[in-house]
Amino acid sequence: MTDIASPPAVDARFDWRKIAYTALVSRALDDLEETTNKNRTSVPREHLVLYQFSARGHDVAQVILGSLLDHEHDGVGAYYRSRPILLALGLSIEDALGSPLGRAGGFSDGRDIGVVCNMPGWNGATVLPMSGDVGSQYTPAAGWAQSINYHRSALDEQDWNGAIGVALGGEASVATNGFWSALTIATTLQLPMLFYIEDNGLGISVKGEMQTPGGNIAKNLSSFGNLFLRDGDGCDPAQSAMLIAECVDHVRNGNGPALVHLTVPRLNSHSGPDNQKGYRSEAEIAADANRDPLPRLRAHLVPSFMSDDEWTSLEADVARDVLAGVTAARARPVPDPASVKRFIFAEPHRDGDVRAFGGIPDEERAALGGSEHASPDGEMMRFAEAVRMTLATELSANPKLVVYGEDVGRKGGVHLVTEGLQKRFGNERVFDTSLSEEGIIGRAVGMAISGLVPVAEIQFRKYADPAHEQLNNCGTMRWRTANQFAAPIIVRMPGGFGKDVGDPWHSLSSEVTWAHALGWQVAMPSNAADAVGLLRSAMRGANPTIFFEHRSLLMTSDGSARYPGDDYVLPFGRAAVLSEGDGITVVTWGAMVHRCVEAAAQFRGDVHLLDLRTIMPWDRAAILDSVKRTGRCLIVHEDTTTAGFGAEIAAVLARDAFWFLDAPIERLTVEDVPMPYHSVLLEAVLPDAARIAAKISALLHV
């Protein structure tokens, strides 16, 4: 750590006039928004910024950092107080105001709050899509940093040399799971990543000492021998420039990660609706006002870098440009309500659409191809072997694909699904991670945005819970950025009951969680052939996918099938007909398929058995057509009854097939209890073939 009292030598990389202009613009935008919002009685609602987070006090140091992020493959993970760095990276004043006003275009086409920004890196640094939650910016930035190494070394893309990943956060965010996960990733892998912590001493109303012991994260991290640390005053432009430059240079030169901690004042309440006078004294507020970095920037530049008249002229330029920008922003139309349902998933390109930044290019995706024709004479193989074979063929076909997770590398996964892949493809392409689901998923997001195809494993469905924030944010990314960004990651997620064993931690199914998580495809294959087709379809597709590998199928031969071929792809949303019948429709998926097949065999010619295979999207047409013909329906699944996915199917049937029904729609599920451990208890709650057959018989005789 460094404590600098004297000003640094002049660094030619700093364009101080541009830095001053950008900082003045940022301050003017904050002042304009705050003033307008305070005067609500005379300003129409459509001219208000409804979510206003000022960056006053944070602005000067952020702009200095932004002036050094000039590599075309720099990636920035930021948060809601980070507009100054976007301005430094080229954000126009009109866009800076248009998005907070909710106008058409901009960051999100009016879909997300204006302080949650993004900037596709078509012509410079990429600002990864921000989120409204605290600390979620860190692990995607770590993923971007890891992808820099991959693009450079594995793909031999030398234009990535010298690029860095940067994560910005306030001091409150250093208490989050995301910060510590990203710090572990960056320091253990020695990634080209800079942590930029701007410390205003408050997390809304909570003092920094409650976020980290002693209130200074840089001091607490001094024992990290592989983390370059700098600590200083973010109100002093000369000191800020020196410390930031030292850290950026350290990371760009391939020396591993760095963290710079700068203290800054918060010259405003936390947000527009917040009133800091309820938890800060007048003396505390005045002390922060006296630390304002903008007057200190002026004192640093005048007269050393410019004259007093030049500063005054600069202020006039800012006033003129901000007026033009706000006029243009207010003149923008409101978003088109007819477009609000677009971009939940990838869509065929239309005239006027922007192209999503992230994933592999469409032409590369098309070149991978695929066939829906399954080879009839493939080798018989078990479910786990089929998944392994598919991963191997895709690793061979697509150099941008990586497979990883805890224990995925040397061990080959806790279910041995990835056994041998690291030895075959190397530890850059198949690798282990630290025990952090937040880090596993968050880094996948950053990797996907950089143009890689990450296939991440969560060891068991229940273990995905700590990564919920990242999973939800990934799913909504395409929609909330109006197709400016996409992160088509694949998450392999074993779950469900095992062979003669269950428990609340390793045997959770709860697939409805991901059906409800907007933007996700959800695959629930019941056999090896479908697993091959759906997994390959996901890895060659443009949407994030949950690929559910049922534990019972991994542990037994129940899902064995012939290998359908190295190019076999199976479209999502297409059910399989497993038996024909006219008396009743039975709908199921996953491991329950095999129990339903056993039960249906007792009613030959009566049961029309459908294996959904995917529950998002799901094959509504196949189910409706069948039920309209049979007049009866039984839905069987492993998830619990209340709000399980069977309830969604039943609701659609009750609406769209009501007049065709000859009996009530029935569900046979695990009752609303956690999955038990002992086999006797497990058998008591799981639908088995006998219970399924009994329910079919009862419905056939209604």
N, C-alpha and C positions, 0 to 999 in steps of 0.2 A: 504494500500500500504506500501511497505517496501523499505528502502534504506540501503543496507548492505555494510559496509566498510571492516569488518574483514572476513576472510575465515571461512566457516562453519566447523562443526565437520565432521569427516570422516563418510560417509554413505556407509556401506558395500555392498549396492545394486549396486554401481557404479564400473564396471570393467574398470578402467581408461586405462589399456593397450588396451582393445578392443575399447574403445571410441577413443583413439588416432589413432589406426590403421584405423578405419572406417572414421574418419575425414580426415586423410591423403589420403585414397583411394578416397574420394569424391573430394578433392582438385586436386589430380592427374588426375582424369577423366576430370574435368573442364579444367585443363591446357592442357591436350592432345587434347580435342575437339577444344579449342580456337586456339591452335598452328596449328593444322591441317587445320582448316578452313581459317586461315590467309594465308596459303601457298597453295592456290588453283591451282596455275599453275603447281605444280609438283605432286599433289595428284589426283588420279582418282576420278571422281564424286561419285562413289559408296562407296568410303571410307570417304565421308564427312558427317557431321551431319548438315542437312539443316535447322533445327530449334534448335538453341543452346541457352539455358538459364543457365548461370552459377549460382551456389549456393555459390560461394566464399564469405566468410564473414558471411553467414547464416549457414555454415556447422557445426561448433562445437556445438552450442546450440541445433540444430536439432538432432544431434546424441545423445546428452545427454538425450533429451526427448525420443527418440526412445529406449534408453536402459532401460527405465522404463515401456515401453508398452509390458509387458510380459504375459498378460492374454490372453488365447486362444480366448476370445470373445471381445477383444478390437477392436474398429473400428475407422479408421482414414480417415477423409476427408482432402485431401491435394490439392496442386496446382503445377504449372509448375516449381517452384523452390524448390521442396521438395524431390529431389533424395537422399539427405543425410539420411533422416529418413527411406526411403526404404532400404538403405544399412544397417542401424542399425537394421532393422527388418529381415534381411536375404537375401536381393536381391543379387544375384551373380554379380560379375564384368562383366562376359560375357553378362548376360541379361541387365545389366545397360548400356552397350555399344551397344549390338545387336539391341535393339529397336530404339535408336536414329539413327542408321545406316540404319534402315528400313528392317532389315533382317527377315527371316522367324522365326516364334516362338515369344518368348518374350511377351511383354505387349499386342500386337495387331496383330502380324503376318504382320507387315508392313502397316497396314490400317490407323494408327493414328500417329501423331507426337510423337517422342520418349520421350518428356518431360511430356506427358500426360500418367501417369502411373497407374497401378493397381496391387493389390496383393491379390488373393483369400486366405481366411483364413482357408485353410484346416489343417494347422499345426501351427497356431499362429494367430497373429493379422491380421485383414483384412484391406487393404488399398482400400477404395471404388474407383471405377473408376473415375479418374479425368476428367475434361473438359477443353476445351480451352478458356472458358469465365471466367471472374473475379467474384468471390463471390459465384459461384454456388456450392461450396463444403460445405457450412455451413448447409443448411437445410437437406440434406441427412445425414450428421453427427448427426444432432438433431434427425432425424428419427431413426437412429441406437441407439442413447442413449435412446430414448423412448422405443424402442423394447427390450432393456436390462431389463427394469423394467417389461415389459410384459412377456418376457420369464421366468423371475424369479418368478413373483407373479401369473400371470394368468395360465401359463403352468407348474409351479412348476419345472422348469429346474434349479436346484440349481447350476449347473456348470457355470451359468451366474452371480452368486454373485461376486461382486467386479469388474466386467468389466466396462469399460468406453468408451464413444465416445469422439474423439478428432477432432477438426477442426483447421487446420493450414491456416494462411493467412498473407499477407503483410498488411502494414498500409493503402494502398490505398483501399483494399477490405472492410475496415470497413465503407466505404461510400455506400456500395451496399445494395440493397433490401434484398439479401440473408443473410447478416450478421445480420441486425436488426431483420429480421424475426426469425432467429435461436436463437438470444438472447432472444427474447420475449418467444419463445417456451420453451427454457431451464430454464429461470428464473421463469416463471409462473408455470411450472410443476415440478420445482426443479429436473431437470434431471441430471444424472451422466455424465456431459459433460464439457470438458475443451476446452476453446478457447485459442489458442496459436498464438499470434500476434507478428510477427517479423518485426520490424520497421526499414527500412533502409533510411527513410526520403524522398523517391522518388517513385512516381507512373509513371514509365518511366522518364518523365522530370518534372512532376508536384510535387511541394513540399508538404510534409505531411500536412502543415497548410491548404491546399486547400481540403484535404480529411476529416479532422475532426478539429473543432475549437481548437486552441492551439496546435494541432499536437500530442496530447497524449490521446488516447482513454481510457486508464486506469484511468486517472484523471477525464475525463468526465463522467465515469461510477461510480464514487465513491458514488453516491447517491443510487445506486442499493443495497438495504440492503440484498438481497438474492443472491448476486454474490460475491464470494470470489476473491479478487484482489491482484495481485502482479505485481510490476513494477521495472525493473532493467536493468542492462547492460549485453547484450548478448555476449559481447566480453570477459567478465570475467567468466572463466569456473567454478570457485568455487561459485560465486554468482548465475550464471545461474542454476547450479545443485541444489542449495538450494531452489531457488524460484520455479523451475519446480517441484521439489520433494514435496514441500509444497502443490502446487496446485493439483498434481496427488493424493497425500494422502488424501487431502480434498475431492476430488470427489470419490475416491475408497471407502472411509469410509461412503459413503451415505449421505454426508452433502450438496449435491446440486452442482450446476455448479461453475466453477472458470474461471478466465481469467488471463493469464500472458502476460505482454507486455514487450518485450525485445528489446532494441535498438541494431542494428547491422549495420555494414558498407556494402555498395555495392561496391565491389572491382572490378567492371567491368561495361561495358555498360549493359543496360537493357537486350539485346539479341545480338546474333551474328551480325545481320545487323545494329544494333543501334550504333551510335557514340556519347557517352556522352560528348565529348569535345565541341559539339555544344551547350550544355545548362548547362555545369558545368565548373567552373573555375579550373585552375590548382591547386589552393590552396585547393579547396573543394575536389578534387580527392586525393591530397596528404594527407589531413586530414583523409580521410577514410582509406587510405593505412596504416597510423600510428595506426589505431585501429584494424588491422587484428587480429582476435581471435586465429589464429593458433600459432603464436609465444607465445602468452600468455598461450595457453594450454601447450606448451613445458615448459615454465617457471614454470607453476603450477605443472608439473609432474617431472621435473628434477631439483634437485635430490631427491625430497620428495618421489616419487613413483617408480622411475626408474633411472638408471644411464645414463650418457651421451652416453656411448657405447650401452646401450640397446635402446635408442631412435634412434641412428644411425642404429642399426640392424633392428629396426622396419621400418625405411624408406626404407631400402634395401628390406625387405619383401614386402612392398607395391609396389616398383618398379618392382620386379619380378612378383608379382601377377597381376598387371595391364598389364604388357607386355603379360602375358599368356592370360589374359582376352580379350585384344583387338585382339590378334592373332586369338583366337577362334571365336570372334564375326565376324571378317572380313572373316573367313572361312565359316561362315554360308551361305546357299544359299539364293538367293532373294526369295521373296514370289511367290507362284504359281498363275499366273494370272487366271487359271481356277477356283480358289477357291474364287475369290473376291466377287461373288454374294451370297455366302453362309452366313447363320446366320442373314439375315434380320429378319427372324422369327425363332421360335424353329423348329428343324428338328429331324427326327429319328436319333438315335445315330449310327455313323459309326466307324469302327475300326480306331484308331488314333485320334479321336476327344477327346478333353478335355470335362469334364462335367461342365456345367455352375454352378457357385456359385450364389445362389439366388433363391427365390421362394421355394415352398415346394418340397420335394424329389419326384421323378417320381413314386415311389411305393405308396406314400401317395396320389398322384394325381390319380393313377389308382384305388386305393381302394375306392375313392369317387364315381367312376363309372358314371352312367347316361344312360338314354334310349332315343332314338329318337322317341319312340312311345308315342303319346299324349293320355291321358285318355279321352275318348269320353263323359263321363258323369260328368265332373268337374263342379264346381259351376261357374255361370256367374259372372264375376267381371270386374271392371274398370281397366284401365291401371295402375294407381297409386297403387291400392290395390294389383295387381299382382306383381308389383316390391317389395312392402313391404313384401308380402308373401314369395317371393323368397329369399330376404335378410334374413328373419327369418329362413327359412329352412336351408340355408347355414351356418348361425351363429350356428345353432344347430348341423349341421353335421361336421363342421370344426372349432376346437377351435383356430386355427391360423388366422381366419378371423376377421378383425375389420372393422367397418363402422364409418366414421367420416366426419366432415366438419363444417363449420360455421352454427349454428342453427340446426344441425342434431340431437342433443341429447334431451334436455328437450322439446324444441318446436316441434321436429319431422320433421324439414325441412320446408322451406318456402312454399313448396307444400304439406306438411304433409305426404310425402312418407315414412319417417322413424318414424312416430308417434307410440309411445308405445314401440319401440325397446330398448331404453335405460332402461326403467323400467323393461323390461323382461330380458335383458341380462347383465345389469350393465354398469356403466360408464367407465369401462376399455375397453369394447368391442364396445360400441357405445358412441361417445363422441364429444363434441364441440371443436372448435378451434378458435384461434384468426383470425381476418380479414386479412388474407394474403394468397393469392392463391399460391404465391411462396412457403410459408411454408406448405400449404396443400399438394402440389404435391411433393416438395422436401423431406418432411418427409416420404411420401409414398415410395419413391425410397429407402431410407435407411431402412425402415421397410421390404420391399420386399426382399432386399439383405440379410437381417438377417434371412429370412425364414418365414416371415408372409405373409398374403394375405390381403393387405390394399384395401378397397373400399372407395375411396375419392369422396366427392361431391363438385363440383363447382356450385354455386347457379344458374348461368345463363351462357350460352355459351360465351357471351362477357366478362364475368369476368375472363375467362381463359387467357386473354391476358397477365396479369402480370406474369403468370406462363409459358409463352411460352418457355423460356430457359430450364426450368426443363423438360417440356413435350418433347421437341425435344431431349434433352440429354438422357432421358429415352428410347425413341424409338430407338435410334441408339446404345444403350449400348451393346446389344448382338453382333452386327456386329463389332463395333469398338474395342471390346476386344476379337474378334475371339472366341466367345462362352465361354469365361472365366467367364463372369458375365451376369446375367439377372435380370430384375426387372419387373415381370409381375403384374403391378398394374392395378386396374380398376378405371376409372374416370367416375362417373355419371355426366352428363352435360345436364341439361334442356335448351331448347332454342326453337326458332321459334315463330311464331305468337300465341297469346293467343285467348281466346274466345272474339271475337268482339273487340280486342284491339291489338295494336302493339306499337313499339317504337324502336329507334336505339340501345338501351342498353339491354333490356330484351328479345328482339324478334329476335336477330341475329341467323341465321342458319349457314351459312359459313362452312358446313361440309367438303367441299373440302379441307379446311386447314389441316384437320387431315388425309384425304386420301393422301395428299402430304407429310405429316410428316412420314418419313420412319420408319418402324418397328411397327406401330400402327395398330391394328384391329379397325374397325369403324362399330358400330352397329347402325342402324336407324330403329327400329321396329315400325310397324304401328298399332299393336294391343297387347292386354294383353298376349295372348298365346305366340306370338313370343318374347315378352319382357321377359317372364319367361325363355324360352329356350335359348335365346342369353345371357342373364345376367348370368344364371347358367353356361353356356358353358365358359364364360369369367372367372368366379370365380374359375372354375376347370381347367382352361387352363394354358398355359405357356407363353402367350404373353401379353404385355400391351394392354389395350382395352379402347377406348372411347365409352361409352354407352350413346347414345343421347336419352334423354327423351323429347319428343315434348310437349311444353306447352299446345297446344290445346288438345292433348290427355290426359294430366294430369287434365285439367279443364273441360272436357266434357265426355260424355259416348261414343264418336265416336269409341274409340279403345277397347270397351268391348269385351270380349271373354270368353270361358270356360277355367277354370284353367286346364292346361294340366298335372299336377301331380308334386310331390315333387322331382322326379328324371329326369324330362324332360330336355333334352339338345338339342339344335338346332345347327348344324354345321354352321360355318361362310362360306360365299361364295355360299350359295344355295338359289336361288330365289324361290318365291312362285308364282304359276300360279293361278290367281284369276278369270279369265274367258278364255274360249277357243274361238278362232276365226281364220279365214283364210285371212281376208282382211287387217289387220294392227296390228303391234306390238306396244303396249304402255308400256313404261318402267317408273317406278316411285318408290318412297320410302317415308317413314315417313308419315306425315299428308296428303300429297297430294294423298296418296293411296285412301282415302275415297272419294275425289272429282273425281278421275279417275273412281272409281267403279260406282259412280252415272252417270257419263258421258257415260261409256261403256254400261250401261244398255239400252241405246237408240239404240244400234247397235248390237243386239243379233246375235251371229254367226259370226260377223265381227272382233271383237276386241280380240286379244290375250293379256291379261293384266298381266304384270309381276311386282310383288313387290320385289325389290332387297333385302330388309331386311338388307343387309350389303353392304357397298360400298368399304370396304377394308377388305378382298378380295371381289371382285364382280363376279357375275356369268356370265362370258363372254360366256360360252358355251350355256347357256339357251337363251341368247339374240340373239346370232348368229344363232342358230338353228331356232328360231322363225322368225327372219327377212328373212332368206333364204327361208322360206316357204311363208311368207306374202308379201314380197317385199316392205313393207312400215314400217316406224318407227316414232313414236312420243315419245319424252322424256320430262317428266314433273317433275320439281322440284322447291323447294322453294328458293333455293340459287339464287344469281344473275346470269345473263346470261354469261357475260364475264368470261371465265376460270372456270365456274361452272363445277361440275362433269359430267354433261350432255355432255360437250364438249369432255371429254375423251371417253365416250361411242360412241359419233358420230364419232370420229376419228378412233376408232377401226372398227366400221361398214363400214366406207368409205374405209378402207384398205382391210378388210377381207370379206366383203359382197357386194362389189361394183357391181359386175356383176349380183347380184340377185335383185337389187333395181329397183323399178318401179316409184319411186318418190323421191324427195330430203328428206334427214333426217331432221326432224324438232324438234325444242326445244320450249317448252312453260315454261317460268320461270318468276320469279320476274325480272323486268327490272333493269338496273344498277342504282338503287337508294336505300338509306337506308330504313329500314322498318318504315313506318309512324305510328303516334299515333291514329288519329281519324279514326273511323270505315269506313267513306266514303273514306278516302285516302287509308286505308288498302285494301278495296275492289277494289280500282282502280289499285293496283299493283299485288295483289295475283291472280294466276290462279284459276278460279272457274269452277264448273261443266259445266256451259254454254259455257265458252271459250274453255274448253277442248273438248267438244262435237263439237263445230264449227270447231276446228282444225282437229279433226278426220274426220268429214264429208268432209272437203276440201281435205284431203289427199286421202280419199277413192275414190274421183271423179277425181283425177289427171289422 
